């Protein structure tokens, strides 16, 4: 059996088994059962980018990591990846900041990844490269003589041509994706957007292979395993503390990285509107938003935190009583296990990104529920998960009033309707599990060329 080589921007710490909600290591668990080499950045910044990796092993998986110089980190990661690609691919064109120097650093760092990886490869290896940080890596490896099967998966949305073409090197990036034997996208819309771009901006020689290799393969979770985790976690000390603090109030929960793509200000406004227009919920509900800080070196993220701090103060100042805090807002992360227990006791899971590749937290909330008395998922129509989780209450995340109405509907929904919706959601989660995603992607990648090129 071929060794699988996984490449991602960050590599999970080899000794750390506890993962944050929705992490890459969680969805790749099925792929880690055979012999695996997982290569990427260590997360460390040093005086020079490493030429040779550092190794660690857990079971049959070997982790190989390199450090980045401060200069490469700023250009490749903080710069082009997160100031150009991230906002553009989430349709936030007004936040795109493009610098030729950052783009040059992005490509050169991908070259350095390729140079460090090539000596580790063996004949017959199967390469699976992940996400927007590493789009040029496949072509960089090809240029260094690597002739192995290579697949790429984009975990964030892919924008339409009218958005993608804003970026000056759009054609080069599309050509990077054309270098892969298989390019996977979260939704049919994302795949079609890439195909539309390929038709318009790629030269004829690259166009047909790029279009034929593009597939929509949505990521999933292991719903049954998460359900077991939620059942046991609800009994731990932290879950009991949360339950006791609610004193019988219904819990609304959100768990998102602190990012402008997640729609958090609109979500806070929606909760405020619920309390304003439905006074019966005052002192009867509590909203917990977990939003761990990220990318604090990027000014937009610092400004977002200030906005949420102001909204939290305004909402609690207006509605709080001496024994009730309407909005509990925390900016440090919780373990996946602890969140599972919190999800299970929540009457509402509030997942309203302005744009998201998939959003596994939505699936985790559903999987955590008690099937006899499940909560209600409120989900953005612009999350990739909405394509399959259509039994959720689907909302427009730009409309706080609409979200407030959905909150009211969810809080008053009958147990029978909640059960029916939950069963439909769980059926889709089990059908499109993380294990199924891994198997489908690798099966497409290893298929004979004619079968692969016919895939759609």
C-alpha positions in Angstrom: 0.0 0.0 0.0 1.3 3.4 -0.9 2.5 5.8 1.8 0.3 8.8 2.1 2.1 12.2 2.4 -0.1 14.9 3.9 1.1 18.5 3.5 -0.6 21.4 5.4 0.5 24.8 6.6 0.4 23.7 10.2 1.1 20.3 11.5 -0.7 19.1 14.7 1.7 18.6 17.6 2.6 14.9 17.6 2.0 14.4 21.3 -1.3 16.3 21.5 -4.4 14.2 21.0 -7.0 16.8 22.1 -8.0 18.9 19.1 -10.0 22.1 18.8 -13.4 22.0 17.2 -13.4 21.5 13.5 -9.6 20.9 13.2 -7.9 19.3 10.2 -6.4 16.5 12.2 -10.0 15.5 13.2 -11.3 15.1 9.7 -8.1 13.4 8.5 -8.2 10.7 11.2 -9.3 8.1 8.7 -6.4 8.8 6.4 -3.9 8.4 9.3 -4.5 4.7 9.7 -1.8 3.5 7.4 1.8 4.7 7.0 1.7 8.5 6.8 4.2 11.3 6.6 2.7 14.7 7.6 4.8 17.7 6.6 4.4 21.4 7.2 5.3 24.4 9.3 6.1 23.9 13.0 4.4 27.1 14.0 7.8 28.5 15.2 9.5 31.7 13.8 13.2 31.8 13.8 16.1 33.8 12.1 16.0 31.5 9.0 13.6 29.1 7.4 14.7 25.5 8.0 16.4 23.6 5.2 15.9 20.3 6.9 12.8 19.2 8.9 12.5 18.0 12.5 10.8 14.7 13.0 8.4 13.2 15.6 6.4 10.0 15.4 3.1 8.9 16.8 2.0 5.4 15.9 2.3 4.9 12.1 2.4 8.7 11.5 5.7 10.6 11.1 5.5 14.4 11.5 8.1 16.4 9.7 8.2 20.2 10.4 10.2 23.2 9.4 10.5 26.6 11.1 9.9 29.8 9.2 12.0 32.9 9.3 10.2 36.1 10.5 10.5 37.5 6.9 8.9 34.4 5.3 6.2 34.3 8.0 5.2 37.9 7.4 5.1 37.6 3.6 3.8 34.1 3.2 1.4 33.7 6.1 0.5 37.1 7.6 0.8 38.8 4.3 -0.4 37.1 1.1 -2.2 34.2 2.7 -4.2 36.1 5.2 -4.3 39.7 3.9 -5.0 38.7 0.2 -6.2 35.2 -0.2 -8.3 34.8 2.9 -10.5 38.0 2.4 -10.7 37.5 -1.3 -11.8 33.8 -1.1 -14.5 34.9 1.5 -15.8 37.5 -0.9 -14.6 40.4 1.3 -13.0 42.4 -1.6 -12.8 45.6 0.4 -10.4 44.0 2.9 -8.0 42.6 0.3 -4.5 44.1 0.6 -2.2 43.0 -2.2 1.6 43.5 -2.1 4.0 42.2 -4.8 6.6 41.6 -2.1 4.2 39.5 -0.1 3.2 37.5 -3.2 6.9 37.0 -4.0 7.4 35.7 -0.4 4.4 33.5 -0.7 5.8 31.7 -3.8 9.3 31.6 -2.5 8.2 30.0 0.8 6.2 27.4 -1.1 9.5 26.7 -3.0 11.2 26.2 0.3 8.5 23.8 1.5 9.1 21.9 -1.8 12.9 21.8 -1.3 12.6 20.5 2.2 9.9 17.9 1.2 11.5 16.4 -1.9 14.3 14.5 -0.1 11.7 12.8 2.1 9.6 11.4 -0.8 9.7 7.8 -2.0 8.6 6.2 -5.3 4.9 5.4 -5.1 4.1 8.0 -2.5 0.6 9.6 -2.7 0.6 13.3 -1.9 -2.4 15.2 -0.5 -1.8 18.9 -0.1 -4.2 21.1 1.9 -5.6 24.6 1.6 -4.9 28.1 0.3 -1.5 28.6 1.9 0.0 25.9 -0.4 -1.7 26.3 -3.7 1.7 26.7 -5.6 3.3 23.7 -3.9 2.3 21.1 -6.4 3.7 23.0 -9.3 6.9 23.7 -7.3 7.3 20.0 -6.7 6.7 19.2 -10.4 9.4 21.7 -11.3 11.8 19.8 -9.0 11.1 16.5 -10.8 8.4 15.0 -8.6 6.2 12.7 -10.7 3.9 11.3 -8.1 0.1 11.4 -7.8 -0.8 14.7 -6.2 -4.1 15.9 -4.9 -5.1 19.3 -3.5 -8.1 20.2 -1.3 -9.3 23.7 -0.7 -11.0 24.0 2.7 -12.3 27.5 2.2 -14.6 28.8 -0.5 -13.5 29.5 -4.1 -14.9 32.7 -5.4 -16.4 33.4 -8.9 -14.2 34.9 -11.7 -15.5 38.4 -11.0 -14.0 38.2 -7.5 -11.0 36.0 -8.1 -9.8 38.1 -11.0 -9.4 41.1 -8.7 -6.1 39.5 -7.6 -3.3 40.5 -10.0 -1.7 36.9 -10.0 -5.1 35.2 -10.4 -3.9 33.4 -13.6 -0.8 32.1 -11.9 -2.8 30.7 -9.0 -5.3 29.0 -11.3 -2.3 27.5 -13.2 -1.0 26.2 -9.8 -4.2 24.3 -9.2 -4.0 22.9 -12.8 -0.8 21.1 -11.8 -2.6 18.7 -9.5 -4.1 15.3 -10.6 -7.1 16.1 -8.5 -8.4 19.4 -7.1 -11.1 19.1 -4.4 -13.6 21.8 -3.4 -16.1 21.9 -0.6 -19.3 22.5 -2.7 -20.5 22.2 -6.2 -20.6 26.1 -6.2 -16.9 26.3 -5.3 -16.0 23.7 -8.0 -18.1 25.5 -10.6 -16.5 28.8 -9.7 -13.0 27.3 -10.2 -14.1 25.8 -13.5 -15.5 29.2 -14.7 -12.1 30.8 -13.8 -10.2 28.1 -15.6 -12.2 28.5 -18.7 -11.6 32.2 -18.8 -8.0 32.7 -17.7 -6.0 29.6 -18.3 -4.3 28.9 -21.6 -5.8 26.1 -23.7 -3.2 23.5 -22.8 -4.0 23.8 -19.1 -7.7 24.4 -19.3 -9.0 20.9 -20.0 -6.9 19.1 -17.4 -7.8 21.7 -14.8 -11.5 21.5 -15.4 -11.5 17.6 -15.5 -9.6 17.3 -12.3 -11.9 19.6 -10.3 -14.4 17.8 -8.0 -16.8 18.7 -5.2 -16.2 16.5 -2.1 -17.6 18.0 1.1 -15.7 17.4 4.3 -17.6 15.8 7.2 -17.1 14.6 10.8 -17.4 11.3 12.7 -20.8 12.0 14.1 -21.1 8.9 16.2 -17.7 9.5 17.8 -18.7 13.1 18.6 -22.0 12.0 20.0 -20.2 9.6 22.4 -17.8 12.4 23.4 -20.8 14.7 24.1 -22.5 12.1 26.3 -19.5 11.6 28.5 -18.4 15.3 28.5 -21.8 16.5 29.8 -21.0 14.8 33.1 -17.6 16.5 33.6 -17.1 19.3 36.2 -17.0 22.1 33.7 -20.3 21.0 32.1 -21.9 20.8 35.5 -20.7 24.2 36.3 -22.2 25.7 33.2 -25.5 23.9 33.8 -25.6 25.1 37.4 -24.9 28.7 36.3 -27.9 28.6 33.8 -30.3 27.9 36.7 -32.8 26.4 34.2 -32.4 29.0 31.5 -32.1 27.9 27.9 -28.6 28.1 26.4 -27.8 29.5 23.0 -24.2 28.7 21.9 -21.8 29.8 19.2 -18.2 28.6 18.8 -16.1 30.3 16.1 -12.6 31.5 15.7 -12.5 35.3 16.1 -12.6 36.1 12.4 -14.5 38.7 10.3 -15.9 35.9 8.1 -17.9 34.4 10.9 -20.6 37.1 11.1 -20.2 37.7 14.9 -21.2 41.4 15.0 -24.4 40.6 13.1 -25.0 37.6 15.4 -24.7 39.8 18.5 -27.0 42.4 17.0 -29.5 39.6 16.3 -29.5 38.5 19.9 -30.0 42.0 21.0 -32.9 42.3 18.7 -34.4 39.1 20.1 -34.3 40.5 23.6 -35.7 43.9 22.4 -38.7 42.4 20.4 -39.4 39.4 22.6 -39.1 40.6 26.1 -40.3 37.2 27.3 -36.8 35.8 26.8 -35.2 38.2 29.2 -33.8 36.3 32.1 -35.0 33.1 30.4 -32.1 32.6 28.0 -28.3 32.9 28.0 -26.0 33.2 25.0 -22.5 31.8 25.3 -20.1 32.8 22.4 -16.7 31.1 22.4 -14.4 33.1 20.0 -10.7 32.3 20.4 -8.5 35.1 19.2 -6.4 34.6 16.0 -4.1 36.5 13.7 -3.8 39.4 16.1 -1.0 40.9 14.0 -3.7 41.7 11.3 -5.4 45.0 12.0 -8.8 43.9 10.9 -8.9 41.2 13.6 -7.9 43.6 16.3 -10.7 46.0 15.1 -13.2 43.1 15.1 -12.4 42.3 18.7 -12.9 45.9 19.7 -16.3 45.9 17.9 -17.4 42.7 19.8 -16.2 44.1 23.1 -18.3 47.2 22.5 -21.4 45.2 21.5 -21.0 42.9 24.5 -20.9 45.8 26.8 -23.8 47.5 25.2 -26.0 44.4 25.3 -25.2 43.4 28.9 -25.4 47.1 30.0 -28.9 47.4 28.5 -30.5 44.0 29.5 -28.6 42.5 32.4 -30.0 42.1 35.8 -28.1 41.6 39.0 -28.5 37.8 38.7 -28.5 37.5 34.9 -25.8 38.2 32.3 -27.5 37.9 28.8 -24.3 37.5 26.8 -21.3 35.5 27.9 -18.4 36.2 25.5 -15.0 34.6 25.8 -11.9 35.0 23.6 -9.9 31.9 24.7 -10.5 28.5 23.2 -12.1 25.4 24.7 -11.2 21.8 24.0 -13.3 19.9 21.5 -14.3 17.5 24.3 -15.5 20.3 26.6 -17.4 22.0 23.7 -19.1 18.7 22.9 -20.7 18.7 26.4 -21.7 22.4 26.1 -23.2 21.8 22.7 -25.3 18.9 24.1 -27.0 21.1 26.7 -27.7 24.0 24.3 -31.2 24.6 23.0 -29.8 26.6 20.0 -26.6 26.2 18.0 -26.0 29.5 16.3 -23.7 29.2 13.2 -24.0 32.2 11.0 -20.8 32.9 9.0 -20.9 35.4 6.2 -19.1 32.9 4.1 -17.6 29.6 5.0 -16.0 26.6 3.1 -18.0 24.0 5.1 -18.3 24.7 8.9 -17.8 21.5 10.9 -19.0 23.2 14.1 -22.5 23.1 12.7 -22.2 19.3 12.3 -20.6 18.9 15.7 -23.5 20.7 17.3 -26.1 18.4 15.7 -24.1 15.3 16.5 -23.9 16.3 20.2 -27.6 16.5 20.7 -29.8 14.2 22.8 -32.0 12.5 20.3 -35.0 12.5 22.7 -34.8 16.3 23.2 -32.5 17.8 20.6 -31.7 21.4 20.1 -32.1 23.5 17.0 -29.3 24.4 14.5 -29.6 27.9 13.0 -27.2 28.0 10.0 -26.1 30.6 7.5 -27.1 30.0 3.9 -23.5 30.9 3.0 -21.9 28.1 4.9 -20.9 25.1 2.7 -22.7 22.9 5.2 -26.1 24.5 4.3 -26.1 22.5 1.0 -26.6 19.2 3.0 -27.9 20.4 6.4 -31.1 21.9 4.9 -33.2 20.7 7.8 -31.6 23.4 9.9 -33.2 26.8 10.2 -31.4 28.5 7.3 -30.8 32.3 7.6 -29.2 35.2 5.8 -26.3 36.1 8.1 -26.4 39.7 6.9 -30.0 40.1 8.4 -29.9 40.4 12.2 -33.7 40.6 12.2 -34.0 37.4 10.3 -31.6 35.7 12.7 -33.7 37.0 15.6 -36.8 35.5 14.1 -35.1 32.2 13.7 -34.0 32.3 17.3 -37.6 32.8 18.4 -38.7 30.0 16.1 -36.1 27.6 17.4 -36.8 28.4 21.1 -40.5 27.8 20.6 -40.3 24.8 18.3 -42.1 21.6 19.3 -40.2 18.6 20.5 -41.6 16.5 17.6 -40.4 19.0 14.9 -37.0 19.2 16.6 -36.7 15.4 16.5 -37.7 15.2 12.9 -35.2 17.9 11.9 -32.4 16.3 14.0 -33.0 12.9 12.4 -32.7 14.4 8.9 -29.5 16.3 9.8 -27.9 13.3 11.4 -28.7 11.1 8.4 -26.7 13.6 6.2 -23.9 13.8 8.7 -23.5 10.1 8.8 -23.7 9.7 5.0 -21.1 12.4 4.4 -18.7 11.5 7.3 -15.0 12.4 7.6 -14.1 8.8 6.8 -16.3 8.8 3.7 -14.6 12.1 2.6 -11.1 10.6 3.0 -12.0 7.4 1.2 -13.7 9.3 -1.7 -10.9 11.7 -2.2 -8.2 9.1 -2.2 -10.2 6.8 -4.4 -10.6 9.6 -6.9 -6.9 10.4 -6.7 -5.8 6.8 -7.2 -8.3 6.0 -10.0 -6.9 5.3 -13.5 -6.5 8.5 -15.5 -9.5 8.0 -17.7 -11.8 7.5 -14.7 -10.2 10.4 -12.8 -10.6 12.8 -15.7 -14.2 11.8 -16.1 -15.0 12.5 -12.5 -17.4 15.3 -11.8 
